[in-house]
Amino acid sequence: MDTAGFESSLRAEGYQEILRRPVPAHEGLPEHEHGWDVRGLVLTGRFTVTSAGGVQDCGPGQVFTLEAGCRHTEAAGAEGAELLVGRRHKA
């Protein structure tokens, strides 16, 4: 998926914030949650999101999603990752 098309689809689905997020190699975050929905496109590298709903292990061109309040962990692969992420805040 191209970045312009992904950004356009995020805006159409009500995602108010869109940002690029570099994640260094092997960087991870312990279990946490967000107060917003997340939809992200992996641009480079590998990025893994693990929650009670399962594991989303994504490489370039793949999309991961999380609903607001979903407890999860995040981890970048050996080469790190670059993400294009949308955040949709609840009204």
C-alpha positions as CSV (number, residue, x, y, z in Angstrom):
1,M,0.0,0.0,0.0
2,D,1.4,3.4,-0.9
3,T,1.6,6.1,1.9
4,A,-0.6,8.6,0.2
5,G,-3.4,6.1,-0.2
6,F,-3.0,5.0,3.4
7,E,-3.1,8.5,4.7
8,S,-6.2,9.2,2.6
9,S,-7.9,6.1,4.0
10,L,-7.0,7.1,7.5
11,R,-8.6,10.6,7.1
12,A,-11.7,9.1,5.5
13,E,-12.1,6.8,8.5
14,G,-11.8,9.7,11.0
15,Y,-8.2,9.4,12.2
16,Q,-7.4,12.9,13.4
17,E,-3.6,12.5,13.9
18,I,-1.2,11.0,11.3
19,L,2.5,10.7,12.1
20,R,5.6,8.9,11.0
21,R,7.3,7.0,13.8
22,P,10.8,5.6,13.7
23,V,11.4,2.7,16.1
24,P,15.0,1.7,16.8
25,A,16.2,-1.9,16.4
26,H,14.9,-4.2,19.2
27,E,13.1,-1.4,21.0
28,G,10.0,-2.5,22.7
29,L,7.3,-1.1,25.1
30,P,5.9,-3.1,28.0
31,E,2.2,-3.7,28.2
32,H,0.2,-0.5,28.0
33,E,-2.9,0.9,26.4
34,H,-3.9,4.0,24.5
35,G,-7.0,6.2,24.8
36,W,-7.4,6.2,21.0
37,D,-7.7,3.7,18.1
38,V,-4.5,3.0,16.2
39,R,-4.0,2.0,12.6
40,G,-0.4,1.7,11.4
41,L,1.4,0.9,8.2
42,V,4.9,-0.6,8.4
43,L,7.1,1.3,6.0
44,T,10.4,-0.5,6.7
45,G,11.6,-3.2,9.0
46,R,9.4,-5.4,11.3
47,F,7.0,-4.4,14.0
48,T,5.1,-6.7,16.3
49,V,2.1,-5.9,18.4
50,T,0.9,-8.5,20.9
51,S,-2.5,-8.4,22.7
52,A,-5.1,-10.7,24.1
53,G,-6.4,-10.8,20.5
54,G,-3.2,-12.3,19.2
55,V,0.0,-11.3,17.5
56,Q,0.3,-8.9,14.6
57,D,3.8,-9.4,13.2
58,C,4.1,-7.0,10.3
59,G,6.7,-6.2,7.7
60,P,6.8,-3.5,5.0
61,G,3.4,-2.8,3.5
62,Q,1.4,-4.6,6.2
63,V,-1.1,-2.9,8.5
64,F,-1.8,-3.4,12.2
65,T,-4.7,-2.1,14.2
66,L,-5.6,-1.6,17.9
67,E,-8.8,-0.4,19.5
68,A,-8.7,2.2,22.2
69,G,-8.2,0.6,25.6
70,C,-6.6,-2.6,24.2
71,R,-3.7,-3.7,26.4
72,H,-0.7,-4.6,24.3
73,T,3.1,-4.7,23.9
74,E,5.1,-3.4,21.0
75,A,8.5,-4.4,19.6
76,A,10.6,-3.6,16.6
77,G,12.7,-6.2,14.9
78,A,16.5,-6.5,14.4
79,E,16.6,-3.7,11.8
80,G,14.1,-1.4,13.6
81,A,11.0,-0.1,11.9
82,E,9.5,3.0,10.4
83,L,5.7,3.4,10.8
84,L,3.0,5.6,9.4
85,V,0.4,5.7,12.2
86,G,-3.1,7.1,12.5
87,R,-4.7,7.9,15.9
88,R,-8.5,8.3,16.1
89,H,-9.6,9.9,19.4
90,K,-13.0,9.1,20.7
91,A,-15.4,12.1,21.0
